[in-house]
């Protein structure tokens, strides 16, 4: 990618750098403690009983929401932007999803099932999953109200007004699309009853994207002029030209 910024950082002595780093450490600790408080508030949220009957198309056939837990008590649903008429998944959703497969054994061992849900028909989902090389569960909510009820898909009548309801507020329709991203959490009790416990939208699930967290520690950070403007699907990055003038062990 092209470098979009020129570093303007001061160059100082080791002693001055250490003083500045200690000031930043105080702020980082404050951030950590705030994250702890946010996490506690998130865990303390009240729950809502899910009474509506949702059915999904899966590679194993029709499944209810309760079936998606796969024998576990907790379910995380990633609302992946792939509409019925789309040829490929959202770039940002694809970026996040590149980070999921490695976490699956840890999530599953911790009684958590991850599943992506999109409105695209199952054959489109499977074709795109194959292209990307992903293994995580991914099902279709096509024909269901699920995406609409969790405010990540919008019907033509929703898009006909001045605003749409997204991220728990009304936003200008120009900022929205017929599909938007999000993450929702559910719990299933011993009687099989499902509860909606949490949802997050827009930049809310950003911390799930490990690449961004790593870039935040790099010298130039995210180096972006718009949010994630540098991201492509992982099979769309141009190959880096080979450096000239170097030696090679292959002849």
N, C-alpha and C positions, 0 to 999 in steps of 0.2 A: 504494500500500500504506500501511497505518497505520504510523506510527513506533512501534517497539516499545521504544526506549530513549531516555532523555534524556541528552544529553551532560553529562559531569561533569568535563571536561577543565579544567585550570587555565588561566587567561589570564595570560600573563607578558610580560615585555619581549622585544624582538627578541634581545637578547644572551642571555637565559635560554633562549629557544627554540632559538637556534643551538647552544648547549651541549648541550641535550637531543637535538637532531637529530644532532649528531656522535656521541653515544653510540649512538644507534640505527643510524647508518651502520656502526659497528663490528660490530654484530650482523647487519646485512644482509650485510656482506662475509663474515662467518662462515657465514651461511646459503648464500651463493653457493659458497663453497669446499666446504661439505658436499655441496651438490648436485653439484658436479663429481666428488667422490669417489663418491657414489652412482651417478652416470652411468657412471663407469669400472668399478665393480663390476658394474653391470647388463650392460655390454658384454662383461665377462669371464665371464659365466655359462656353464657347459657346456650343450650342446645335447642334445636327445633326438630320435632318429630316429622319424618318424611312419610306422609300418607299417600302421596300420589304414586301411581303405578307406572314406572318407567321400564321400557324394554329396549335392549340394545342388540344390534347384530354383531356377532363375534365369530371368529374362525371356528368355534365349537358349536355354533348355532345361537338361537335366541337366548338371552340371559336378562334377568331382572337386575335392578341395582344391587339388591342384596346378594346376588350371585357373584358380582364382580369382586367381592371381598376375598374370594378364593380360600375360604376357611379361616381367615384372619378377622380381627375385630376392628381394624382401622383401615380406611381407604382414602387415598389421596387421588383426586381426579384432576389431571391437567387438561384444561379446556384448550385444545390445540386448534389453531385457526386453519381449517381445511374445509372449505365450503363445498356444497354438492356439485358446483360447476367449476371448481378450481382444478387446475392441472398439476399444481404443486403446493406443498404446505408453506405456510408463512415462514419467512426467513428467520425472524426473531424466535418463533416457536421452535424452529428446527435447531437454532443455536442452543436454546435451553435444553432441548431433548438430547443433544449430543452428550450431555452430562449425566444422563439417567442410568444407562445400563450398568455402569460400574457400581452404582449405589444399590442396585436391586438386591443382591444377596444380604446386604446389611439391613435394608429396610424390611425385607421379608423375615429375617431372623428376629427383628424387633416388632413383629406382629403388625406390620404395615404393608399393604398392597398398593402399588402404584399402577394407574391405568390412564392412558390418554383417551379422550373422547372428542370426536369430531362429527360434524353433520354430513360429511362426504360419505357416499356409499362404501361398503366394505372393500370392494374391489379396488377403488382408488386409494384407500388407506393402505391396503396390502402392497400395491404397486409402489407407492411412495416409500413405505417402510423398507421394502426390498432395495430400492435405490439408495437409501440412506444407510442401510446395514444395521438397523436397530432391532433389538430383541424384546423391548418392554411391551406389555399388553396394550393394545390399541383397538378400540371398538367404535362402532358407528351408532350415533343417536338419530340417524335419519328416520323421519316419520314420528319422532318423539318430541314432546315439549321440553325435554331436559335442558337443552342449550338456551332456550328462550326463558325458561323459569329461573335459570341461574345467570341470566343477563349477559350472555356472551354471544348470542345470535339475535338478529333483529329482522323482523318481517318488513315487507315494503311499507305497511301502514305505520310501523315504528319509525321508519326513516322519512316519513312524509312531513313530520312536524319540524319545529325549530330545534328541539333537543331530543336526546335519548337518555335513558337511565343506565349509567355505567359507573362502576366503582362507587356505588352507594350515593350517587348524586346525579343531577341533570347536567349533561355536557352538551355543548353546541353540536348539532348533527354533523357539521363539517369536520369535526374531530373524530367521528366514528365511521365504521364500516358495517357491512352486514354480518361480519364475524370479528370478534375481539378476544384477546387472551385472558386467562384467569386460572386460578387454582382453588379447588374446593375440597374440604375434608369432611369425612363421614365416619360415624361409629355404629357398629352393630352389636346389640346386646345379646345375652344368652338366649333370649326368646326370639331372636331374628328380627327385632325391630330396628330400623335404621334411623339415625339422627344426623341432621346437618349441623356441623360444629363450627365451621369456619369457611370463609371465602376471601380471596385476595385478587386484586385486578391491577391492570396497568403495570407500573414498576414494582408492585408489591412482591412478586416472586423473584425479583432480581437476584437475591442472595443465593438462589439455587444455581446460578450461572457461575461456576467456578472460574471460568476464564476471565470474567470481569473482575472477580475478587483478586486474581493473580495480577491482572493488568494494573489494578489500583496500587500495587506495590512496585510497579516498574517505573523507571525514571520519567517517562512521558505519560504515564497513566493510560487512560483510555484514548487520549489523543483524538478526540472526535469533535466535529463542529455541529453535529446533530446526534441525538441518542442512537448509539450503535450503528452509525452510518457505515462503518467499516466492515460490518458483518455480511458474509455470504453463506449460502449453503456450503457444507464442507467439501462438496465435490465441484464447486464452482470457482475456487481460488485458482488464479493463474499460477502455473509452476514458476518457481524462482529461477531466473537465468543462471546458468553455471558461471562461476567466477573464472575469468580468464587469467592466464599467467601462472596458475598453480600447477604443481606437479600431480601426477596421477600414478597409482600403482597398477592401473589397468592399461594394457597396450594392445 
